[in-house]
């Protein structure tokens, strides 16, 4: 996704908040009073640096040029907060995380309460194993601005990443009490509650949020998951049918919907959902099996046997991945991008080859022109990719450069 730059916010140095797998928060402006006073006290000025030119670099996404332009001034005044902030942002947007982190740490060394620098350090540290020092920086942000729900959510998400659901719940609860309309907070809190089997409360929170955003796919999936986990099969139907209307290709959610109809003895609807999955290209062995079972319940045994025969033919083999890839290529050549995407998505679901996620993102980007879906697939790809061949390395570099730091 193209990195959107908002001119007014750029003029204040930092303006976006991002995170690829689960944290996305607003960024404060680093031009704080303490920062300006610090610069004045030390007699530090950008010198020959033309601020307007730096902003032009950012507006045009010429981050490498910005880094080169700022380098001489930084060598002359390595403790200038504004220069460090500009350079840190340019490095961050260039995916040079180590250099970006060094710049922001120097900012914090001069101004320990710099909101933007602390926030970027949270984002950078979350990319490290176990979340690195993200929790420490997030907690400091919370101390500085205890009334901001976003920092409570950020600390809660840090605890989630450390597999500490009890601690996460405390902070996400507080975030929700401060800003119950924030859908990211709702999703994070509901996810923890469902994991802890506190389904009734999760359902209440999700139902309230869905009143104002009834087509939020993330919330619908969570509501469906909560109901299915609690064996409330009737409760699965409403969010599940909305996902059907939205043509969301989630194999797990749609499977739970089909099985819920089956358990409710609504076999015709089970068959209908299985047909919907097949129409989307989700031609999985399990889908044919569930559909066959539903036909058997309706005493349509010949049709059930036909489907079971197909299921048997689709029993997973070592070469099955090739077939999904090839079918995806065929559908793409026919410009049937939805079926091409479904085959690639199924291929990843079955075999976990990261390149399948890359292909899903590519199809969404260039075929379906759905940049939101493309971003989601590319982020998942970046999280698991292990490029080996030169071609894979080029693909990985492209995704990191263009999609690795995107606006949520």
C-alpha positions in Angstrom: 0.0 0.0 0.0 1.3 3.4 -0.8 2.4 5.2 2.3 0.0 8.2 2.7 1.6 11.3 3.9 -0.6 14.1 5.2 1.0 17.5 4.7 -0.2 19.2 7.8 1.0 16.4 10.0 4.3 16.0 8.1 5.0 19.7 8.9 5.0 18.6 12.6 7.5 15.8 11.8 5.6 12.6 12.7 2.0 11.9 11.7 1.2 8.3 11.3 0.8 5.3 13.6 1.3 1.8 12.3 1.7 -1.8 13.2 1.6 -4.9 10.9 0.1 -8.0 12.8 -2.0 -6.3 15.7 -1.0 -2.8 17.2 -2.0 0.4 15.4 -2.0 3.7 17.3 -2.1 7.5 16.6 1.3 9.2 16.7 1.7 12.4 18.7 3.6 15.4 17.4 7.2 15.6 18.7 7.5 19.3 18.4 6.8 19.6 22.2 7.6 22.6 24.3 10.3 20.6 26.1 11.8 19.7 22.8 11.8 23.3 21.6 13.2 24.5 24.9 15.9 21.9 24.7 16.9 23.0 21.3 17.0 26.6 22.3 19.0 25.9 25.5 21.7 24.1 23.5 21.7 26.7 20.7 20.9 23.9 18.2 19.3 24.9 14.9 18.9 22.9 11.7 21.5 25.2 10.3 21.7 24.8 6.5 18.8 22.3 6.5 15.8 23.7 4.7 12.8 22.3 6.5 10.5 22.9 3.5 12.8 20.7 1.4 12.8 18.0 4.0 9.0 18.1 4.0 9.0 17.8 0.2 11.2 14.7 0.4 8.6 13.2 2.8 5.7 14.2 0.7 7.2 12.6 -2.4 8.3 9.5 -0.4 11.9 10.2 -1.2 13.2 8.9 2.0 16.7 7.9 0.8 17.2 11.4 -0.5 16.0 12.8 2.8 18.5 10.7 4.7 21.4 11.9 2.4 20.3 15.5 2.7 20.2 15.4 6.5 23.4 13.5 7.0 25.8 16.5 6.9 23.8 18.5 9.4 23.5 15.5 11.7 27.3 15.0 11.6 27.6 18.7 12.6 24.9 18.5 15.3 24.3 14.9 16.3 22.1 15.8 19.3 19.6 18.0 17.5 16.2 16.6 18.3 14.5 17.9 15.1 17.2 16.5 12.8 17.2 13.2 14.7 13.4 13.0 14.4 13.4 13.7 10.7 16.2 11.2 10.1 14.5 8.6 12.3 11.3 8.9 10.4 13.0 8.6 7.0 14.9 5.5 8.2 11.7 4.1 9.6 9.9 4.5 6.3 12.8 3.0 4.5 12.6 -0.1 6.7 16.0 0.6 8.2 14.9 -0.3 11.6 18.2 -0.3 13.4 19.1 3.2 12.2 15.6 4.5 13.0 15.9 3.0 16.5 19.2 4.7 17.0 17.8 8.1 16.1 14.8 7.8 18.3 16.8 6.6 21.2 19.0 9.6 20.9 15.9 11.8 20.9 14.7 10.1 24.1 18.2 10.7 25.6 17.7 14.4 25.1 14.0 14.5 25.8 12.9 11.4 27.8 9.2 12.5 27.5 9.1 12.8 23.7 5.8 11.2 22.8 6.5 10.5 19.1 10.0 9.1 19.7 8.7 6.8 22.4 5.8 5.7 20.2 8.1 4.8 17.3 10.3 2.9 19.6 7.3 0.9 20.6 6.6 0.1 17.0 10.2 -0.9 16.3 10.6 -3.0 19.4 7.4 -4.9 18.7 9.3 -6.3 15.6 11.8 -7.9 17.9 11.5 -11.4 19.4 9.1 -11.3 22.4 8.3 -7.7 21.8 11.7 -6.4 22.9 11.5 -3.3 25.0 8.1 -2.3 23.6 6.3 -2.8 26.9 8.7 -0.5 28.7 8.3 2.4 26.2 4.5 1.8 26.1 4.3 2.0 29.9 6.2 5.3 29.9 3.7 6.7 27.3 0.9 5.6 29.6 2.5 7.4 32.5 2.9 10.6 30.4 -0.7 10.5 29.1 -2.8 8.3 31.3 -6.1 9.7 29.9 -5.4 8.4 26.4 -7.1 5.1 25.7 -4.7 4.3 22.9 -1.7 3.9 25.3 -3.8 1.6 27.5 -4.5 -0.5 24.5 -0.9 -0.4 23.4 0.3 -1.7 26.8 -2.4 -4.4 26.6 -1.3 -5.5 23.2 2.3 -5.7 24.4 1.1 -8.0 27.2 -0.8 -10.1 24.7 2.3 -10.6 22.7 4.1 -11.8 25.8 1.3 -14.4 26.3 0.1 -12.7 29.5 -3.6 -12.6 29.0 -4.5 -11.6 32.6 -2.3 -8.5 32.4 -3.5 -7.8 28.9 -7.1 -7.9 30.1 -6.5 -5.3 32.8 -5.1 -2.7 30.3 -7.5 -3.5 27.5 -10.4 -3.2 29.9 -9.2 0.3 30.9 -8.8 1.2 27.2 -12.3 0.1 26.5 -13.8 2.1 29.4 -12.1 5.2 28.1 -13.0 4.6 24.4 -15.7 2.0 23.9 -16.2 3.0 20.3 -12.6 2.1 19.2 -12.9 -1.0 17.1 -9.3 -2.0 17.6 -9.8 -2.0 21.3 -13.0 -3.9 21.0 -11.3 -6.6 18.9 -8.3 -6.9 21.2 -10.4 -7.1 24.4 -12.9 -9.6 22.8 -10.1 -11.8 21.6 -8.6 -12.0 25.1 -12.0 -12.7 26.7 -12.8 -15.5 24.2 -9.4 -17.1 24.9 -10.2 -17.0 28.6 -13.6 -18.5 27.8 -15.4 -15.4 29.1 -17.7 -15.6 26.1 -20.8 -13.9 27.6 -18.9 -10.7 28.2 -17.1 -10.9 24.8 -20.5 -11.3 23.1 -21.9 -8.3 24.9 -19.0 -6.1 23.8 -19.1 -7.3 20.3 -22.8 -7.0 19.9 -22.7 -3.4 21.1 -19.9 -2.6 18.6 -21.6 -4.3 15.8 -24.6 -2.0 16.2 -22.5 0.8 14.8 -20.3 -1.2 12.5 -22.4 -4.2 11.5 -20.1 -5.2 8.6 -16.8 -5.1 10.4 -15.3 -8.4 9.3 -12.9 -8.7 12.2 -15.7 -8.3 14.8 -18.0 -10.7 12.9 -15.4 -13.4 12.9 -14.8 -12.9 16.6 -18.5 -13.0 17.3 -18.8 -16.2 15.3 -15.8 -17.8 17.0 -17.2 -16.9 20.5 -20.5 -18.5 19.7 -19.1 -21.6 18.2 -16.6 -22.1 21.0 -19.5 -21.8 23.5 -21.5 -24.3 21.4 -24.1 -21.6 20.8 -24.7 -22.7 17.3 -27.8 -20.5 16.8 -25.6 -17.6 17.7 -23.2 -18.4 14.9 -25.8 -17.9 12.2 -26.2 -14.1 12.1 -22.5 -13.1 12.0 -21.8 -16.1 9.7 -24.5 -15.1 7.2 -23.1 -11.5 7.1 -19.7 -12.9 6.3 -21.3 -14.9 3.5 -22.9 -11.7 2.1 -19.6 -9.9 2.3 -18.0 -12.8 0.4 -15.3 -13.2 3.0 -13.2 -16.2 2.1 -12.3 -17.3 5.7 -12.2 -21.1 5.6 -12.5 -21.5 9.4 -15.4 -19.1 9.9 -17.4 -20.5 7.0 -16.7 -24.1 8.1 -18.0 -23.3 11.6 -21.1 -21.8 10.0 -21.7 -24.9 7.9 -21.2 -27.2 11.0 -23.5 -25.0 13.1 -26.3 -25.5 10.6 -25.5 -29.2 10.6 -25.7 -29.4 14.4 -29.0 -27.5 14.3 -30.3 -30.1 11.8 -30.7 -27.4 9.2 -29.1 -29.7 6.5 -30.3 -27.7 3.5 -28.5 -24.6 4.9 -25.4 -26.6 5.6 -25.4 -27.7 2.0 -25.9 -24.1 0.9 -22.9 -22.8 2.8 -20.8 -25.7 1.4 -21.9 -24.7 -2.1 -21.0 -21.1 -1.3 -17.5 -22.2 -0.3 -17.1 -24.3 -3.4 -18.3 -21.3 -5.6 -15.6 -19.2 -3.9 -13.0 -21.8 -5.0 -12.6 -23.3 -1.5 -12.7 -26.8 -2.9 -11.4 -28.6 0.2 -11.8 -32.2 1.1 -13.5 -31.3 4.3 -16.2 -29.1 2.5 -17.2 -32.0 0.3 -17.2 -34.3 3.4 -19.5 -32.0 5.4 -21.8 -31.6 2.4 -21.9 -35.3 1.9 -22.9 -35.8 5.5 -25.7 -33.3 5.2 -27.1 -35.0 2.0 -26.9 -38.4 3.9 -29.1 -36.9 6.6 -31.6 -35.9 3.9 -31.4 -39.6 2.7 -30.0 -38.5 -0.6 -27.4 -41.2 -0.4 -26.3 -41.3 -4.1 -25.4 -37.6 -4.0 -23.7 -38.1 -0.7 -21.6 -40.9 -2.2 -20.7 -38.7 -5.2 -19.4 -36.1 -2.9 -17.5 -38.6 -0.7 -15.8 -39.8 -3.9 -14.6 -36.3 -4.6 -13.5 -35.9 -1.0 -11.5 -39.1 -1.3 -9.9 -37.9 -4.6 -8.8 -34.7 -2.7 -7.1 -36.5 0.1 -4.0 -34.6 0.7 -0.8 -35.8 -1.1 2.7 -34.5 -1.3 2.0 -33.0 -4.7 -1.4 -31.5 -4.0 0.2 -28.1 -3.4 1.3 -28.0 -7.1 -2.3 -28.5 -8.2 -3.6 -25.5 -6.2 -0.8 -23.4 -7.5 -1.5 -24.5 -11.1 -5.2 -23.9 -10.8 -4.5 -20.5 -9.3 -2.4 -19.6 -12.3 -5.1 -20.8 -14.7 -7.8 -18.7 -13.0 -5.5 -15.7 -13.0 -4.8 -16.2 -16.7 -8.6 -16.3 -17.2 -8.9 -13.1 -15.2 -11.1 -14.9 -12.6 -9.2 -13.3 -9.8 -11.5 -14.3 -7.0 -11.1 -18.0 -7.8 -7.3 -17.5 -8.3 -7.2 -15.9 -4.8 -9.2 -18.7 -3.3 -6.9 -21.3 -4.6 -3.8 -19.5 -3.4 -5.4 -18.9 0.0 -6.4 -22.6 0.3 -2.9 -23.6 -0.8 -1.4 -21.6 2.1 -4.1 -22.9 4.6 -3.1 -26.5 3.7 0.7 -26.3 3.2 1.8 -23.1 4.9 4.2 -22.0 2.1 4.7 -18.3 2.6 5.0 -17.6 -1.1 1.3 -18.5 -1.4 0.5 -15.5 0.8 2.7 -13.3 -1.4 0.7 -14.5 -4.4 -2.6 -13.8 -2.6 -1.4 -10.2 -2.0 -0.2 -9.8 -5.6 -3.6 -11.0 -6.9 -5.4 -8.6 -4.6 -3.1 -5.8 -5.6 -2.9 -6.2 -9.4 -6.0 -8.2 -10.2 -8.8 -7.3 -7.7 -7.3 -3.9 -7.0 -8.3 -4.4 -3.3 -5.5 -2.7 -1.5 -6.9 -3.4 2.0 -6.9 -7.2 1.3 -3.5 -6.9 -0.4 -2.1 -5.2 2.7 -3.4 -8.0 5.0 -1.9 -10.8 2.9 1.4 -9.0 2.5 1.7 -8.4 6.2 1.0 -12.0 6.9 3.7 -12.9 4.3 6.3 -10.6 5.9 5.6 -12.3 9.3 6.5 -15.8 8.1 8.6 -15.4 4.9 12.0 -17.0 4.7 13.2 -16.1 1.2 15.9 -18.3 -0.2 16.1 -18.0 -4.0 17.0 -14.7 -5.7 13.4 -14.4 -7.0 12.0 -14.8 -3.6 14.4 -12.3 -2.1 13.3 -9.7 -4.7 9.7 -10.4 -4.0 10.4 -10.0 -0.2 12.3 -6.8 -0.7 9.4 -5.3 -2.8 6.8 -6.2 -0.1 8.9 -4.8 2.7 9.6 -1.6 0.8 6.1 -0.9 -0.3 3.9 -2.6 2.2 5.9 -3.2 5.3 5.0 0.1 6.9 1.4 1.0 5.9 -1.3 3.1 7.4 -3.8 0.9 9.2 
